[in-house]
Structures are given as C-alpha cells and as structure tokens.
Amino acid sequence: MRRIGIAAVALMLVGACAPHPRSTVAAPADGTINLRIRSWGKTVFALSAAPDGTLVFSKAKGDLFGQPPQQFTEHRVKGDIAGYRRVADALAPARRYAGTTVVCEQRITDQPYGRIQWSGPPAHHVDLDTGCIAPATREIAAAVEAARAAAESATASAPSTDVIVIEELPPSQ
C-alpha cells in the first residue's frame, strides 16, 4: 500500500512539473523584417519579409555607381511562410545586437553598410558597418549574408520586375 501511495505522489509531482497547454509561451514574432545594404549611398540589395510570407528581394542592376536613376531587379512572392522563417532564422544572430551600438575601435573605410529592422514586438534595429573590425560585426555580416541567400533563393522562381529608383535631389535654394 505504501508503494502505491509513493507512486501516486510521484505521479502528481511529475504532472505538476509538466507545462500546462495554455501556459506555454511562444517565441515573440519577428514581425516584418526589412534589410537594406548600401555602398557609397547606393543600395546594393534590399529585402523585406513579412510574417504572412510576403517576400521581396531587390538587387541593384547594372553600374551601381553610375548616374541616377538607379535600377533594380525585384522578385516578389506571397504566402511563403517557410521562406520568411528562413530569413528570420538567418538573422537571429544579428537580432541579439538590436538596440545596441557595436563598438568599433578599428575601421576600414568605404565598406558596405546597412540596417536590419524588425517591426517586433518590440520594434528595433541593428546597424551594420562591414568596415568595422569587431567580432559582433563579423557575426552580423554573416547573418546578413545568410538572410540575403535565403531571400534570393526563396524568390528566385518568382517573375522579376525591373524597378527604377530616382533619387531625390536636394531642394533648390
């Protein structure tokens, strides 16, 4: 009888330790992710990934440093939630730096730079300067490259659209 009592108490304790189905907390959604990498003020590539699976990948076309307007090839897909997840997962290492500033003691000038933005919650971003010589920069840059590859792969079979961006000129005096 004593063994049955011990077994019953053990089962109750194990049951108390098991998570209740309603108590499990899902990881926070990344929200819409926007990433843009530039060089000398010109966009090299950009991607946007929304939780509903809308993915847009744009890549500069032709001479990046030619005169405006700048031209892009854009691929867009809808409903590719797995593609969104691949982009979000690729950027996870960079996300841990969001809201912080990477301290850069040494810098190579004239290197690509950009920003990753997550709409959240909470909304936040991380900046990337590939000329910064720091472990965090290497980690963020590797995440950006993985996200670029994931977005380009996910949108590769989508029809492309040529997009022309006319840069805004400063107002005349």
Secondary structure, DSSP 8 states (H G I E B T S, - for coil): -HHHHHHHHHHHHHHHHS--GGG---------EEEEEEETTEEEEEEEE-TTS-EEEEEEES-TTSSSSEEEEEEEESS-HHHHHHHHHHHHHHHTTTTS----SSB-SS--EEEEEE--SS-EEEEEETTB-SHHHHHHHHHHHHHHHHHHHHHTTS-EEEEEE--------
